[in-house]
Amino acid sequence: MRKGGRMDLSLPNNIGNRLRTRRTELHLTQSQTADMLGMSLNSYRGIGRGKKRLSLELVAFVYK
């Protein structure tokens, strides 16, 4: 997604916020969520900070 020729950096941050919201709605820790999604805690945290890409499975979890 581009705005005026620049990459829109707000999407990864919005997804990170939504991920945190969904995790807390389900009363899960970061570690539990990472395990459930089959990834390391560091990878999970990177996604939460908008530094790592998302899998389709994770997108489905976030927006369920």
Secondary structure, DSSP 8 states (H G I E B T S, - for coil): -EETTEE-THHHHHHHHHHHHHHHHTT--HHHHHHHHT--HHHHHHHHTT-S---HHHHHHHT-
